[in-house]
Amino acid sequence: MLVDLSHAVGGYLYSVFSQNIDLWVIVGFLGQGLFTARFIVQWLASEKAERSVIPLAFWFFSIGGALLLLVYAVYRRDPVFIVGQGFGIFVYIRNLVLISRERRTRAAASSDAGQSA
């Protein structure tokens, strides 16, 4: 019984990872790679700072990964993936807008403080 199950699982994995590889699977893996890279960037930045940090690159990897995964999901006609990645892209872009706004506000405050001194 266990040998049959093992053989069935092995056959399934072989067919998924060897017989179904095409350009779209490569696009999907590239998207997933970018998505994974964002966590590595965040982890390394946090380790260096010795506190939890979300660097700007995290959001760019998030957008890149989500866009490629969205293209892949549209091609595969996967509604769950399409909604999930589509919504995520808006969240990631919104975070970049908020970061940009905060930086402009800080720069303006710093400029005002320098002029009044």
Buried (B, 14 or more C-beta within 10 A) or exposed (E): EEEEEEEEEEEEEEEEEEEEEEEEBEBBBBBBEBBEBBEEBBEEBBEEEEEEBBBBBBBBBBBBBBBBBBBBBBEEEBEEBBEBBBEBBEEBBEBBEEEEEEEEEEEEEEEEEEEEE
